[in-house]
Amino acid sequence: MMEKTLLQKIETRTACAGVIGLGYVGLPLMVAIANAGFCVTGIDICEEKIARLQRGTSDVPDVPGPILADLIEAGRIQVTTDYAVLRELDTVNICVPTPLNANRTPDMQFIHAAVQQITRYLHREQLIILESTTYPGTTEEIVLPMLVSGTTQNCPRVGRDFYLAFSPERIEPGNSTYFMTNTPKIVGGITPKCTYMATAFYEQFIAKTHTVSSPRAAEMVKLLENTFRSVNIGFINEIALICDKMGLDVWEIVDAAATKPFGFMPFYPGPGSGGHCIPIDAQYLSWKARAYHHHARFIELASDINGAMPKYVLDKITHALNLQRKPLNGSKLLILGIAYKKGIGDIRESPAIEVIRLILDKKADFVYHDPYVSDFVLDAPKTYYSQPLTPALVESVDGVVILTDHGGIDYEKVVQHAQVIVDTRNATRGIHQGREKIIKI
């Protein structure tokens, strides 16, 4: 019997799929592929994470533990730290982190490491897809040369011997409306055949795909999407600063503007921008633009404004305490929410962490409550733990600072027992009694 081609394996869902990097992107992707009927192998370098996943314990909110456990028990998913499994896989999605270096330039070490492993086991009729957010040119300038020159094969040809494409992840943790399978997938391959193969794969478990002319175009799409958000967050944060000086309520202004049914999209101010994508992707685009002798002034200005918001919040905290005739030095504050957005436990690039650092630098102390973040390490080995939100806790501190507007918190009771509140998210908007205690940005 003639061996099935890769396309036949994909269309019959008998292809062996693989995902490298099992975090906020890789884990939901692995589950989506498995739910479509494929057998999937997840690879991650963290042995502790692999042990948790083998027990069916998920550390990503978008992947419920019972669903993961069922797929593992059914044999649809297996997880490992051993890259040797790549020799058996027909498709490989790379979903590793792409952070910034200390000098705010792209850090490609995790992509390099993943691709180096793939080159060891690259074989004919294998589909490689990079999903990690990165700058335009990464797939063609870094991944492709490594695959062609680093393998033991005799100069494999992309588009014939193997297939390579870029497809940006579009995951928003905690979004209950748009998730992996109903969010359109952008696909750009090195060759038309690469695009075709990658699209055929995604069509097995994604409702809609959209192809672009190249990996560079697909990489740019991702940066456009997140830089759009970064710039608009920076713009509305600057509007908040202007409204503060004018004695206007920025939240009232935005809500009123949002009644316009065309030509306006509401963004809301806050203590900064957080998460892996928004504050980082704009830096990727700005860095790449400099290689073309273009200074992305607009993008960098937005990043500067967002980066300055924690200091603005600190000034608000100092002002709130001064109204109580208390200095910041020696005060104890209750921080409500340290995740970068409500409804999730992700603290990557969270502005709350920077606010906390500024508070500590001013010799103040803090406790925190976050229903999604049980503990976090600020400076090893110091670990902080979320405290139960009780009236006694609220009354014991000099002030409350709302940095993440998680649902399920009785903000009315918090206002009732607090001495003063700095609300950076307008979480107290519906509260009428005790408004004299509330200072908003």
NORURCOR-V678069 format. One record per pair of residues at least 12 apart in sequence whose ideal C-beta (glycine too) atoms are under 6 Angstrom apart, sorted by sequence separation. I is the first residue (numbers start at 1). J is the second residue. D is the distance in whole Angstrom. If there is no record, write none. Layout:
BEGIN
I_J_D, I_J_D
END
This chain:
BEGIN
30_42_5, 56_68_5, 187_199_5, 199_211_6, 254_266_5, 374_386_5, 56_69_3, 97_110_5, 130_143_6, 170_183_5, 286_299_5, 96_110_4, 286_300_5, 338_352_4, 423_438_6, 17_33_5, 56_72_6, 195_211_5, 370_386_5, 411_427_5, 415_431_5, 421_437_6, 185_202_5, 282_299_5, 369_386_6, 411_428_5, 420_437_5, 421_438_5, 422_439_5, 423_440_5, 424_441_5, 96_114_5, 167_185_6, 168_186_6, 369_387_5, 400_418_5, 250_269_6, 412_431_5, 415_434_4, 22_42_5, 94_114_5, 144_164_6, 167_187_5, 367_387_5, 369_389_4, 394_414_6, 405_425_4, 17_38_5, 111_132_6, 185_206_5, 282_303_5, 399_420_5, 400_421_5, 401_422_5, 402_423_5, 403_424_6, 22_44_4, 165_187_6, 166_188_5, 187_209_6, 395_417_5, 405_427_4, 16_39_6, 17_40_5, 18_41_5, 19_42_5, 20_43_5, 394_417_4, 402_425_6, 13_37_4, 165_189_4, 184_208_4, 185_209_5, 186_210_5, 187_211_5, 188_212_4, 394_418_5, 13_38_5, 54_79_6, 181_206_6, 182_207_5, 402_427_5, 53_79_5, 164_190_5, 184_210_5, 188_214_5, 391_417_5, 119_146_6, 139_166_4, 188_215_5, 345_372_4, 115_143_5, 119_147_6, 344_372_6, 345_373_5, 50_79_5, 106_135_6, 122_151_5, 165_194_5, 188_217_5, 240_269_4, 347_376_6, 164_194_6, 188_218_3, 338_368_6, 50_81_6, 115_146_5, 119_150_4, 163_194_4, 236_267_4, 335_366_5, 31_63_5, 119_151_5, 158_190_5, 159_191_3, 186_218_5, 237_269_5, 338_370_5, 27_60_5, 165_198_4, 236_269_5, 273_306_5, 331_364_5, 332_365_5, 333_366_5, 334_367_6, 335_368_4, 336_369_6, 337_370_5, 339_372_6, 28_62_5, 47_81_6, 83_117_4, 87_121_4, 98_132_5, 159_193_5, 163_197_4, 233_267_6, 272_306_5, 328_362_5, 329_363_4, 339_373_6, 28_63_6, 86_121_4, 98_133_6, 159_194_5, 186_221_5, 232_267_5, 338_373_6, 371_406_6, 24_60_6, 27_63_5, 91_127_4, 92_128_5, 93_129_5, 94_130_5, 95_131_5, 96_132_5, 98_134_5, 126_162_5, 127_163_5, 128_164_5, 129_165_5, 130_166_5, 131_167_6, 328_364_5, 34_71_5, 39_76_6, 40_77_5, 41_78_5, 42_79_4, 124_161_5, 272_309_4, 93_131_6, 94_132_6, 129_167_5, 131_169_5, 271_309_5, 272_310_5, 271_310_6, 233_273_5, 310_351_5, 34_76_4, 271_313_5, 313_355_5, 34_77_5, 41_85_5, 310_354_4, 314_358_5, 310_355_5, 230_278_5, 310_358_6, 166_215_4, 229_278_5, 226_277_5, 352_403_4, 166_218_5, 226_278_5, 230_282_4, 166_219_6, 168_222_3, 227_281_6, 226_281_4, 227_282_5, 223_281_5, 227_285_5, 223_284_6, 223_285_4, 342_404_6, 334_397_4, 342_405_5, 333_397_6, 342_406_5, 275_340_5, 332_397_5, 339_404_5, 274_340_3, 332_398_6, 333_399_5, 334_400_5, 335_401_5, 336_402_5, 337_403_5, 238_305_5, 331_398_4, 337_404_2, 234_302_3, 237_305_5, 333_401_6, 335_403_6, 26_95_4, 129_198_6, 337_406_5, 25_95_4, 127_197_5, 279_349_5, 18_89_4, 231_302_4, 234_305_4, 16_88_6, 227_299_6, 230_302_6, 234_306_5, 237_309_6, 276_348_5, 326_398_6, 16_89_5, 233_306_6, 275_348_6, 16_90_5, 17_91_5, 18_92_5, 19_93_5, 20_94_5, 21_95_4, 275_349_6, 15_90_4, 21_96_4, 140_215_6, 274_349_5, 15_91_6, 19_95_6, 139_215_4, 274_350_4, 274_351_5, 321_399_6, 137_216_6, 272_351_3, 320_399_6, 136_216_4, 271_351_4, 9_90_6, 136_219_4, 6_90_6, 136_220_5, 271_355_6, 133_222_5, 20_114_5, 324_419_6, 324_420_6, 320_420_5, 320_422_5, 317_422_5, 316_422_5, 91_201_6, 313_424_6, 6_125_4, 320_439_5, 316_439_6, 271_403_5, 25_169_4, 25_171_6, 32_180_4, 133_281_6, 24_173_6, 32_181_6, 135_284_5, 28_180_5, 135_288_4, 271_424_5, 270_424_6, 270_425_6, 36_204_5, 36_205_4, 174_343_4, 174_344_4, 173_344_5, 33_205_6, 269_441_6, 32_205_5, 173_346_6, 251_426_5, 106_284_6, 104_283_5, 100_280_6, 105_287_6, 100_283_6, 10_200_5, 10_201_5, 13_204_6, 240_441_6, 61_344_5
END
